Amino acid sequence: MIEHRPSCIEAPTMSSTIKTVPFQPPKKIQRPEADAPWHQYLTIDLIWYVLGYTIFHPFVSWIFVLCLRAQYTKYEAPEMRIAIGWSVLMSATGIFGIVSDRVAFGPHREVDLSEEVIVITGGVDGLGGLLAETYGMRNANIAVLDLKTVDKGEAEARGVAYYQCDVGDAQQVEATAAKIVKDLGPPTILINNAGIVHTKSILESTAAEVEQTFRVNTISHFTTLRAFLPHMIAESRGTIVTVSSVLGHLGAANLSAYCASKAALLALHHSLRAELANMPGAEEIKTILVQPGQMSTKMFEHVHAPSKFFGPLVTPAEIAQRIIRLVDKGESGEVALPLYSRYIQVLGCLPHGIQHIARRWSGLDTAVQDGQSKLKEKAEKK
């Protein structure tokens, strides 16, 4: 009896349904003028990035030593001693950084996106929307909590489950959490990203606006943690991402409620880490603190950075890339871009006079007012 094997003609039929993704042409962007100076793209972040992969990189620094040795340079020669000393210093710095992160954040956890359920607050647009769409393309289980709605067909195309929910309302969050558990399973990754801003002075701000800012920017974090953290503890794994802001360290004129709400998140993050460290079954729950500078989103589109060299705008894609990298690796850590966001706490250690000069020179406290003045000028011209 001859065994019948399917030929290429008799190949099993496959489903004719093809997942279609709606095409959206890229938005027209304003390109720099032809006579714009070349140095407009030069920032301290770019310089630091290049240095980090050249003379400050341990591997590259040892290449210099090998090159000198290839020229038969003696070990007693000054240039050889300088090169070796620099290479040892860079290697020691790199090893110290690795050990420091291990001591602070512990070992990483294994992350399999097919077994994870990701919850993102404020995930319709901006940074949260980019994170949701990215994980949607990777076929992850994603639940987005937002007041804004998304068309059902568009949601299916993105591979994201959207739940209309006011994250500042504890009852709505708890009810939505129950739906997510029923629909997708117990959440294991929480990205607290929702945020609003009112660019008003303290005297111009109403009680309702201040309360709304804190409910969305701060209190919502407590609500989502109470709703989703127990599931992570039960699963003995999880990742919590807290999106704060560099303004939480600085404060700024006409942004008092926003800065205060983001400063509270810094304390919340550190308190959360301390509680998880002393909580049985929470060893595999990782925490990530995000404190970006000004992002190129709608929230601050009318506020222009005073210095493009020292304080360049950071794109949501750059922040999202760093967040996704840490989440995928199952590591705790901090995401701070641009460069000054990483070292801004040093400003508080300087004498008050220097702090005052730095704030005036940076234009931090006049940026909102200047942006509003430019908007009025444009409106009057129209």
Secondary structure, 3 states (H helix, E strand, C coil): CCCCCCCCCCCCCCCCCCCCCCCCCCCCCCCCCCCCCHHHHCCHHHHHHHHHCCCCCHHHHHHHHHHHHHCCCCCCCHHHHHHHHHHHHHHHHHHHHHHHHHHHHCCCCCCCHHHCEEEEECCCCHHHHHHHHHHHHCCCEEEEEECCCCCHHHHHHHCCEEEECCCCCHHHHHHHHHHHHHHCCCCCEEEECCCCCCCCCCCCCCHHHHHHHHHHHHHHHHHHHHHHHHHHHHHCCEEEEEECCCHHHHCCCCCHHHHHHHHHHHHHHHHHHHHHHCCCCCCCEEEEEECCCCECCHHHCCCCCCCCCCCCCECHHHHHHHHHHHHHHCCCEEECCCHHHHHHHHHHHCCHHHHHHHHHHHCCCCHHHHHHHHHHHHHHHC
